[in-house]
């Protein structure tokens, strides 16, 4: 197994059932529920120095999902151009998430998730099996869809383990 396959497998292993489209909805709902129960002050919490605030983490989920949506769209439509990677730390630094209201970040996350659900639920099964190159690695559109789920669950676990009990 390549390093890339090991890297993505850690996210795929977090998906609790075979029905990853249902899990996409469930983890989106759970994320929304957590964030709608936070105050503005709580959303500015970071569990350690140089770690993201809860606001920055939520916008990271949105940014990553947007990137993954584009990759899914391009690969599913048969685009053979190599798709670039992205620097999540740079994106977080340039997001200015902490200057926004928590409500605006939650709304954005929900809209992006709804867009992902529509994209993935309406995609032709054979198009989801298309393989493309993203960040120098071969990957299917379907696997990227599953990565949205696993990546979200990964961060939900971090929120529960490192943030919520300290609020």
Buried (B, 14 or more C-beta within 10 A) or exposed (E): EEEEEEEBEEBBEBBEEEEBBEBBBBBBEBBBEBBEEBEEEBBBBBBEEEEBBBBBBBBBBBBBBBBBBBBBBBBBEEBEEEBEEBEEEEBBEEBEBBEBEBEEBBEBBBEBBEEBBEBBEEBEEEBBEBEBBBEEBEBBBBBBBBBBBBBBBBBBEBBEEEBBEEE
